[in-house]
Amino acid sequence: TAIGASDAIGYGSSVMCIPFAADCQNGMGYVQVISRQLQAQGSTVKLSNLGIPGAVIGPGVQALAAEYHRSVPANFINGEVPFVPRNSTLVTIFAGGNDVDTVGAAIRDGAGGGDPWTFIDQQIAAFGAEYATLIAAIRDRAPGARLVVANLPNFAAIPMTSSFTPEEKQMMQKISVGFDTQVINPLSSQGIFVVDLLCNTRFADPGIFSSDGFHPNDTGYAILAAEMMKAITASSFPAPASSCALMQVVPAR
């Protein structure tokens, strides 16, 4: 079962799948690549792809988007978790990309007033609370499933923000790295395998992104699938790095 947003349908790849499609065998997104690789290894795979393009993690950040006139169609907690099959043996989660984008856009539209940095801290805490709700709800739905999650690259290092001002890049870095180090990475202490994209230099390479500078291209999705496959097939998995150069690609404020 895949929990995600447009990444789960392979948006930005050469073969994008229709949302909720049960059969998209030639899809080039990471979900479809993983499904094919598991089948090639002899596994029987019944894919439930719950990814909703544009979705964020929970109702809180969805409400923030609405407050600042940003269209967010759904959230993972209300729109995806209720449909997780109870017999799922594996659940992958790639959350936070649209949330970083939403918080950053809200700040650029005036959220936080004269102190956007405190506002970012508040949003990191809110993201953490909603991620905890997400994990608890998935475990309640599918208690026998292995959970594999991916953290986020530093958004100050991806092509989408290349034209941002230095201060805007600082903010995007603080949001994305904060989501990772304060919320997603600590999940490794809860028996959840966390795939570390933040400290993977390949996710700071413009060549793995599609033309929008936000979604991966075929190469990027293939790399993401390979990294997630390591966690899916491993009996144990290392925690994400506690520090690396990619945590600060622009000077911190």
N, C-alpha and C positions, 0 to 999 in steps of 0.2 A: 504494500500500500504506500503510495507516494502522497505526502502532504506538501503542498507548495503553491506557487503562483504560476506566472507565465513560463518560468524555467522548466516546470514539470511537463509542459507540452512542447518544449523545445523551441520556444520563440527565439528568433535570431538565427536558427539553424537552417540548413538547406531543405529539410523536410520537417515541417511543423505539424503536430497532431491536433485534431479537433478536441476541445475540452471534453473530458469524461469518456473519451473513446476507449473502449475495451481492447480494440485490436488496431494497432498502428505499428505493424511490425517493421516498417522501413523508416520510422521516425529517427531523427538524429539527435534528439535531446538526451540528457543523461539518463532519464528514467527508462527510455526505450532501449538505449545501449546496454544498461544494466540488465534489463529483462532478457535481451538476446544473449548476453554473456553467461547469465545464470543457466539458461536453457542449453547453451553449448557445453556447459560443464556437467550436464546431466540432470539438472534440477527441473522439477515440474513447477511451472510458474503460472499463477493466476494473478494478473496485474489489476489492481484497483487504483487508477490514477485520479486523484481527487483535486488536482491542481486547478485553481481558478485564476486566470490572468488578472493582474491588478490587485489581488487580495493582499491584505496585511494580516498580522498575527491575531489581533483581537478587536473587540468593539471600541476599546479606548482610543487606539490610534486611528481607527476608522472614523470616529467622531471628530478627532482632531482634523482629519482631512476634510470632512464636511464643513467644519467651522471656517476653514480657509479656502473653501470653494474648489476643492480637489475631488475628482471623481474616483472613489474606491468602491468597487461593486460588492465586496464580500470580505469576510475575515475567516481565518482558519478555525477558530474556536467554534463559531456558530455555523459556518458554512461547509466545513469539511469533516471535522471530528465526528459528528453524529452519523456519518456514513462510513466510518472505518469498519470493515468487516470484523466481527468478533473473533474469527479464526485466523486473523492475520498472523503470520510468523515473522514478518519483517515490516517495519515502518520506517521510511526515510523521511526526513524533515529538512527542508531548505527554507528558512524563514529569516526575514529581517531586511531584505533588499528594498522592498517597497516601503518599509517602515522608515529606513534611513532617508530615503528620498522624500517621504511625506514630512518628516520632522524638519529636514533641511529646507524644503519649500515653504513650510509654515513660518520658519524663522525669517526667510527672505521676504515673506509677506507681513512681517511685523510681530510674530509670536515671540514672547519673551521680553518685548519692549526694550528697555535699555540694558537688560542683563540676560542675553540669550544663553550665556554659559550656564547659569543656574537652571534655566529652562531645559537645557540639554540634560543636565544631571537628573532632573525630574522625569524626563522622557525615558532615560535609560532605566530608572527604577520602575517606571510604568511598564516598559517592555519586559523587564524581568518578571514582574507579577503576572503578566499575560502569558509569558512563556511557561511559567510554573503551572498555570491553569491548563495550558495546552498539553503539557506532559502528563499531568494527573488525569486528564480526560481521556487521553489515548491509552494510558495504562488501565484505566477502568474499562474501556471498550475492548481492548485486546491485551489482556494480562500476560499472554504467552509470547508476545512479539519482542523481537530484538529491535531496539531503537538505534538508528544511525542518523546523526544530524551533521550538517556542515555549518561551520561558522562563515563569516563574511570577509572578503578582502577589504583592505583599507580603501574607503571611497575617495580619499584624496589621491589615490594612485591609479584610478581607472580612467579611461578616456572620457567618460561622460563629464567629468569635472575639470577637464583640461583648460577650459575657458573661464573657470571660476576665479574670483579674486583670491588673493592669499588668505584673507580672513574667512571667506566662504569655504575654502579648502580645509582650514583649521577646524571649522565647525563640522564638516563632513567627516573628517578624521576622528574627531572626538566622539561623534555619534556612533560611527561604525565600529571603531576600536573599543568603545565603551560597551556596546552591545556584546561584542565578543568576550572581552576580558572579564566583564562583570556578570554576564548572563549566560552566554552559550558555553564558553570553555569550562566553567565550573560544573556543568552537567556531567563531565567525565567522572566525577566523584559519586555519581548516582547510578553507575552501571550502564551509562549511555556512551556509545562510541562517538567521539567528536572528531570529525575530519577537519583538519587545520588548513583552511585556505588563506587565512590572514598571513601566515608566515611562509607560505609557498610562493616563491618568486615568480612562478609561472602565471600567477593571478595578478601580477603587476605588469604583465607583458601586453601591450596594446594589440598585438597580433592574435590574441585568443578571443577578442571581443568582436561582436557584430558591428554593423555600421552605426548603431545608436550609442555605442560606447558603454552600454549598460548590460545587455544580455551577451552571453557567450556566443561564439560561432561554432561550427562543427568541431574545430580543434579544441576549443574551450570546453565544450560539453564532453568530448572524449576524455579529456584530462580529468574533469570532474567525476565522470563515471569510473575511471580507473582508480581515483583516490577513494571513492566511496566503496568500490568493490573490495579494496584492501580491508576496510572495516567490516563489510558484510560477511566476508569469508574467514575472518581471523577469529581465533579463540580468545585472544586478548589484543588490546590496542593501546598505544601510548596516548597519554594526555597531550593536548596541544602545548606548544612551546610557551613558556612563561614570559619570554621576551624575545624580540627579534627586531631587526632594523626596519622591517615593514610596518611596525606599529607606529612609527613616527617618520613619515616621508616628508612632512612639512614641519617646521618648528612649532612646538606646542605653545599655546598661549600661556 
